[in-house]
Amino acid sequence: SEEILGHIIRGFGLDQHGFYKNFGRPLKLSSIKAGKVSFDEIKALEIFISLFEGQLTIILDEVDGWIEREARSGWVTMDLLRALTDRGKANVILVGYETLQAASGNDRFPLAIRGDHLPLGPLNRNAVKELILVPMSELKINLDPENEIVERIWQASSGMPHLVQDICKHLLDMSLSSGKTKIIGKTKRLVVDSNMLRTAIGLSEAFKAFRKGVMNSDFPLAEAIAGLISTVPY
């Protein structure tokens, strides 16, 4: 966060206005000790935002794990974000999955019943195929057999992009560690096979959490489908 904020400060030319000098040290916004953020760090952020009041949008991606940690610390940072939005100083966009959705409906969540909720649905099959093949191709990794692996990932993920990405991350790690290669044309490429895919799906915590969330839902059909999917040998 220190490096990111430094880029922002220099990008807006704030270093020319003595922003650093006022604090006498590089700014650091991430050190939370005993559930508290230091006064200097809060003040630094407030001063920065006040210079562009109402013009900034803070986007926080992959917030599920962070929300769980915030709940344990008493919502220290989240309360600050709520104060910023309540006073109209900045907009806040949170991007996440199951945990964010659950928190949004909990009245103890500082940003509950605030702003707009935009559910992002699953990708279609062609988009999932592109999400798998383009990064793998750039990394010179070959899927063998390609169509079968893409189809299995599509079925396992139900088109949810974070599941696709998590499964592919495990496939990438396994392909690098296995060192299995294949000559494609004149190029030697690492290979991902069906056995690796079966292991990757088994290792995916995102997949397990997604399936568990469906199984615990209030929709009998969804539960039945999840139970059926869980019996399919990947």
C-alpha positions as a Markdown table, in Angstrom:
| # | Residue | x | y | z |
|---|---|---|---|---|
| 1 | Ser | 0.0 | 0.0 | 0.0 |
| 2 | Glu | 2.9 | 2.3 | 0.7 |
| 3 | Glu | 4.2 | 1.9 | -2.9 |
| 4 | Ile | 0.7 | 2.3 | -4.4 |
| 5 | Leu | 0.0 | 5.5 | -2.4 |
| 6 | Gly | 3.4 | 6.9 | -3.4 |
| 7 | His | 2.5 | 6.5 | -7.1 |
| 8 | Ile | -0.8 | 8.2 | -6.5 |
| 9 | Ile | 0.8 | 11.1 | -4.6 |
| 10 | Arg | 3.4 | 11.7 | -7.3 |
| 11 | Gly | 0.8 | 11.2 | -10.1 |
| 12 | Phe | -1.4 | 14.0 | -8.6 |
| 13 | Gly | 1.7 | 16.2 | -7.9 |
| 14 | Leu | 1.1 | 16.2 | -4.2 |
| 15 | Asp | 4.8 | 15.7 | -3.4 |
| 16 | Gln | 5.3 | 19.2 | -4.7 |
| 17 | His | 2.9 | 20.5 | -2.0 |
| 18 | Gly | 4.8 | 19.2 | 0.9 |
| 19 | Phe | 2.5 | 16.2 | 1.5 |
| 20 | Tyr | 5.5 | 14.0 | 2.4 |
| 21 | Lys | 7.2 | 16.7 | 4.4 |
| 22 | Asn | 4.2 | 17.1 | 6.7 |
| 23 | Phe | 4.6 | 13.6 | 7.9 |
| 24 | Gly | 8.4 | 13.3 | 7.8 |
| 25 | Arg | 8.4 | 9.7 | 6.6 |
| 26 | Pro | 7.1 | 7.5 | 3.8 |
| 27 | Leu | 3.4 | 6.9 | 4.2 |
| 28 | Lys | 2.2 | 3.5 | 5.3 |
| 29 | Leu | -1.5 | 2.6 | 5.4 |
| 30 | Ser | -1.4 | -1.1 | 6.0 |
| 31 | Ser | 0.0 | -1.6 | 9.5 |
| 32 | Ile | -2.8 | -2.5 | 11.8 |
| 33 | Lys | -1.6 | -3.3 | 15.3 |
| 34 | Ala | -4.0 | -4.7 | 18.0 |
| 35 | Gly | -6.9 | -3.9 | 15.7 |
| 36 | Lys | -6.1 | -0.2 | 15.4 |
| 37 | Val | -4.7 | 2.0 | 12.6 |
| 38 | Ser | -2.3 | 4.7 | 13.8 |
| 39 | Phe | -3.5 | 8.2 | 13.9 |
| 40 | Asp | -0.9 | 9.5 | 11.4 |
| 41 | Glu | -2.0 | 6.9 | 8.8 |
| 42 | Ile | -5.7 | 7.8 | 9.1 |
| 43 | Lys | -4.8 | 11.5 | 9.0 |
| 44 | Ala | -2.7 | 11.0 | 5.9 |
| 45 | Leu | -5.5 | 9.3 | 4.1 |
| 46 | Glu | -8.0 | 11.9 | 5.2 |
| 47 | Ile | -5.8 | 14.8 | 4.0 |
| 48 | Phe | -5.2 | 13.1 | 0.7 |
| 49 | Ile | -8.9 | 12.4 | 0.0 |
| 50 | Ser | -9.9 | 15.9 | 1.2 |
| 51 | Leu | -7.8 | 17.4 | -1.6 |
| 52 | Phe | -10.0 | 15.7 | -4.1 |
| 53 | Glu | -13.3 | 15.5 | -2.2 |
| 54 | Gly | -16.0 | 13.8 | -4.2 |
| 55 | Gln | -13.7 | 13.0 | -7.1 |
| 56 | Leu | -12.2 | 9.7 | -6.0 |
| 57 | Thr | -13.4 | 6.2 | -6.3 |
| 58 | Ile | -11.8 | 3.5 | -4.1 |
| 59 | Ile | -12.1 | 0.0 | -5.8 |
| 60 | Leu | -11.3 | -3.0 | -3.6 |
| 61 | Asp | -11.1 | -6.3 | -5.4 |
| 62 | Glu | -11.1 | -9.8 | -4.0 |
| 63 | Val | -12.5 | -8.6 | -0.6 |
| 64 | Asp | -13.9 | -11.9 | 0.8 |
| 65 | Gly | -10.8 | -12.8 | 2.9 |
| 66 | Trp | -10.4 | -9.1 | 4.0 |
| 67 | Ile | -14.1 | -9.0 | 5.1 |
| 68 | Glu | -13.5 | -12.0 | 7.3 |
| 69 | Arg | -10.4 | -10.4 | 8.9 |
| 70 | Glu | -12.3 | -7.1 | 9.3 |
| 71 | Ala | -15.1 | -8.8 | 11.2 |
| 72 | Arg | -12.6 | -10.2 | 13.6 |
| 73 | Ser | -11.0 | -6.8 | 14.2 |
| 74 | Gly | -14.3 | -5.0 | 14.7 |
| 75 | Trp | -14.6 | -3.4 | 11.2 |
| 76 | Val | -11.7 | -0.9 | 11.8 |
| 77 | Thr | -11.0 | -0.1 | 8.2 |
| 78 | Met | -14.6 | -0.7 | 7.0 |
| 79 | Asp | -15.9 | 1.9 | 9.4 |
| 80 | Leu | -13.5 | 4.5 | 7.9 |
| 81 | Leu | -14.7 | 3.6 | 4.4 |
| 82 | Arg | -18.3 | 4.1 | 5.5 |
| 83 | Ala | -17.5 | 7.5 | 7.0 |
| 84 | Leu | -16.0 | 8.5 | 3.7 |
| 85 | Thr | -19.1 | 7.5 | 1.7 |
| 86 | Asp | -21.5 | 9.0 | 4.3 |
| 87 | Arg | -19.7 | 12.4 | 4.0 |
| 88 | Gly | -19.6 | 12.2 | 0.2 |
| 89 | Lys | -15.8 | 12.4 | 0.2 |
| 90 | Ala | -15.3 | 9.3 | -2.0 |
| 91 | Asn | -17.1 | 6.5 | -3.7 |
| 92 | Val | -16.3 | 2.9 | -2.7 |
| 93 | Ile | -16.7 | -0.2 | -4.9 |
| 94 | Leu | -16.3 | -3.7 | -3.3 |
| 95 | Val | -15.8 | -6.7 | -5.5 |
| 96 | Gly | -16.1 | -10.2 | -4.1 |
| 97 | Tyr | -18.0 | -13.4 | -4.0 |
| 98 | Glu | -19.9 | -15.5 | -1.4 |
| 99 | Thr | -18.6 | -13.7 | 1.7 |
| 100 | Leu | -19.3 | -10.2 | 0.3 |
| 101 | Gln | -22.8 | -11.3 | -0.6 |
| 102 | Ala | -23.5 | -12.8 | 2.8 |
| 103 | Ala | -22.0 | -9.7 | 4.6 |
| 104 | Ser | -24.2 | -7.3 | 2.5 |
| 105 | Gly | -27.3 | -8.9 | 4.0 |
| 106 | Asn | -26.0 | -8.6 | 7.6 |
| 107 | Asp | -27.0 | -5.5 | 9.5 |
| 108 | Arg | -23.7 | -5.6 | 11.4 |
| 109 | Phe | -21.7 | -5.1 | 8.2 |
| 110 | Pro | -20.8 | -1.3 | 8.1 |
| 111 | Leu | -21.8 | -1.0 | 4.4 |
| 112 | Ala | -25.0 | -3.0 | 4.6 |
| 113 | Ile | -28.1 | -1.4 | 3.1 |
| 114 | Arg | -25.9 | 1.2 | 1.3 |
| 115 | Gly | -25.4 | 1.8 | -2.4 |
| 116 | Asp | -26.2 | -0.5 | -5.2 |
| 117 | His | -25.7 | -4.2 | -5.6 |
| 118 | Leu | -24.7 | -5.5 | -9.0 |
| 119 | Pro | -24.7 | -9.3 | -9.2 |
| 120 | Leu | -22.3 | -10.6 | -11.8 |
| 121 | Gly | -23.5 | -13.8 | -13.4 |
| 122 | Pro | -21.6 | -16.7 | -14.9 |
| 123 | Leu | -19.7 | -16.5 | -18.2 |
| 124 | Asn | -20.9 | -18.3 | -21.2 |
| 125 | Arg | -18.9 | -21.3 | -22.5 |
| 126 | Asn | -17.0 | -19.4 | -25.2 |
| 127 | Ala | -15.9 | -16.8 | -22.6 |
| 128 | Val | -14.8 | -19.6 | -20.2 |
| 129 | Lys | -12.8 | -21.2 | -23.0 |
| 130 | Glu | -11.1 | -17.9 | -23.7 |
| 131 | Leu | -10.4 | -17.3 | -20.0 |
| 132 | Ile | -8.7 | -20.7 | -19.9 |
| 133 | Leu | -6.8 | -20.9 | -23.3 |
| 134 | Val | -5.5 | -17.4 | -23.7 |
| 135 | Pro | -3.4 | -17.2 | -20.5 |
| 136 | Met | -2.3 | -20.8 | -20.9 |
| 137 | Ser | -1.2 | -20.1 | -24.5 |
| 138 | Glu | 0.7 | -17.0 | -23.4 |
| 139 | Leu | 2.5 | -19.1 | -20.8 |
| 140 | Lys | 3.3 | -21.8 | -23.4 |
| 141 | Ile | 1.2 | -24.4 | -21.7 |
| 142 | Asn | -0.7 | -27.0 | -23.8 |
| 143 | Leu | -4.0 | -28.7 | -22.7 |
| 144 | Asp | -4.1 | -32.3 | -23.7 |
| 145 | Pro | -6.8 | -33.1 | -24.6 |
| 146 | Glu | -7.8 | -29.5 | -25.0 |
| 147 | Asn | -11.6 | -29.8 | -25.7 |
| 148 | Glu | -12.1 | -32.3 | -22.9 |
| 149 | Ile | -10.2 | -30.2 | -20.3 |
| 150 | Val | -12.1 | -27.1 | -21.3 |
| 151 | Glu | -15.4 | -28.9 | -21.1 |
| 152 | Arg | -14.6 | -30.3 | -17.6 |
| 153 | Ile | -13.6 | -26.9 | -16.3 |
| 154 | Trp | -16.8 | -25.4 | -17.8 |
| 155 | Gln | -18.9 | -28.1 | -16.1 |
| 156 | Ala | -17.1 | -27.8 | -12.7 |
| 157 | Ser | -17.1 | -24.0 | -12.6 |
| 158 | Ser | -20.7 | -23.5 | -13.9 |
| 159 | Gly | -19.1 | -20.5 | -15.7 |
| 160 | Met | -18.1 | -18.7 | -12.5 |
| 161 | Pro | -14.9 | -16.9 | -13.4 |
| 162 | His | -13.3 | -17.0 | -10.0 |
| 163 | Leu | -13.6 | -20.8 | -10.0 |
| 164 | Val | -12.1 | -21.0 | -13.5 |
| 165 | Gln | -9.2 | -18.9 | -12.4 |
| 166 | Asp | -8.6 | -20.8 | -9.2 |
| 167 | Ile | -8.6 | -24.2 | -11.0 |
| 168 | Cys | -6.3 | -22.8 | -13.7 |
| 169 | Lys | -3.9 | -21.5 | -11.0 |
| 170 | His | -3.5 | -25.1 | -9.6 |
| 171 | Leu | -3.1 | -26.4 | -13.2 |
| 172 | Leu | -0.3 | -23.8 | -13.7 |
| 173 | Asp | 1.5 | -24.8 | -10.5 |
| 174 | Met | 1.3 | -28.5 | -11.3 |
| 175 | Ser | 2.5 | -28.1 | -14.9 |
| 176 | Leu | 5.5 | -26.1 | -13.7 |
| 177 | Ser | 6.4 | -28.7 | -11.0 |
| 178 | Ser | 5.8 | -31.7 | -13.2 |
| 179 | Gly | 8.0 | -30.4 | -16.1 |
| 180 | Lys | 5.9 | -32.6 | -18.5 |
| 181 | Thr | 6.4 | -31.2 | -22.1 |
| 182 | Lys | 5.2 | -31.8 | -25.6 |
| 183 | Ile | 6.5 | -30.5 | -29.0 |
| 184 | Ile | 3.9 | -28.4 | -30.7 |
| 185 | Gly | 5.1 | -27.5 | -34.1 |
| 186 | Lys | 8.7 | -26.5 | -33.4 |
| 187 | Thr | 8.0 | -25.3 | -29.9 |
| 188 | Lys | 8.4 | -27.2 | -26.6 |
| 189 | Arg | 5.4 | -26.6 | -24.3 |
| 190 | Leu | 4.5 | -27.7 | -20.9 |
| 191 | Val | 1.5 | -30.0 | -20.8 |
| 192 | Val | -1.6 | -30.1 | -18.6 |
| 193 | Asp | -3.5 | -33.4 | -18.7 |
| 194 | Ser | -6.8 | -34.8 | -17.4 |
| 195 | Asn | -5.1 | -36.3 | -14.3 |
| 196 | Met | -3.8 | -32.9 | -13.4 |
| 197 | Leu | -7.2 | -31.3 | -13.9 |
| 198 | Arg | -8.8 | -33.9 | -11.5 |
| 199 | Thr | -6.3 | -33.0 | -8.9 |
| 200 | Ala | -6.6 | -29.2 | -9.5 |
| 201 | Ile | -10.4 | -29.4 | -8.9 |
| 202 | Gly | -9.9 | -31.4 | -5.8 |
| 203 | Leu | -7.4 | -28.8 | -4.5 |
| 204 | Ser | -9.5 | -25.8 | -5.3 |
| 205 | Glu | -10.8 | -24.2 | -2.1 |
| 206 | Ala | -12.9 | -21.8 | -4.2 |
| 207 | Phe | -14.7 | -24.8 | -5.8 |
| 208 | Lys | -15.3 | -26.4 | -2.4 |
| 209 | Ala | -16.7 | -23.2 | -1.0 |
| 210 | Phe | -18.9 | -22.6 | -4.0 |
| 211 | Arg | -20.3 | -26.1 | -3.8 |
| 212 | Lys | -20.8 | -25.8 | -0.1 |
| 213 | Gly | -22.7 | -22.5 | -0.6 |
| 214 | Val | -25.0 | -24.1 | -3.1 |
| 215 | Met | -25.6 | -27.1 | -0.9 |
| 216 | Asn | -26.5 | -24.8 | 2.1 |
| 217 | Ser | -28.8 | -22.6 | 0.0 |
| 218 | Asp | -32.6 | -22.4 | 0.3 |
| 219 | Phe | -33.2 | -23.8 | -3.2 |
| 220 | Pro | -33.9 | -27.6 | -3.4 |
| 221 | Leu | -33.2 | -27.8 | -7.1 |
| 222 | Ala | -29.8 | -26.1 | -6.7 |
| 223 | Glu | -29.0 | -28.5 | -3.9 |
| 224 | Ala | -29.9 | -31.5 | -6.0 |
| 225 | Ile | -27.8 | -30.3 | -8.9 |
| 226 | Ala | -24.9 | -29.7 | -6.6 |
| 227 | Gly | -25.2 | -33.2 | -5.2 |
| 228 | Leu | -25.3 | -34.6 | -8.7 |
| 229 | Ile | -22.2 | -32.6 | -9.7 |
| 230 | Ser | -20.3 | -33.8 | -6.7 |
| 231 | Thr | -20.7 | -37.4 | -7.9 |
| 232 | Val | -19.2 | -36.7 | -11.3 |
| 233 | Pro | -15.6 | -38.0 | -11.5 |
| 234 | Tyr | -13.5 | -35.1 | -12.7 |
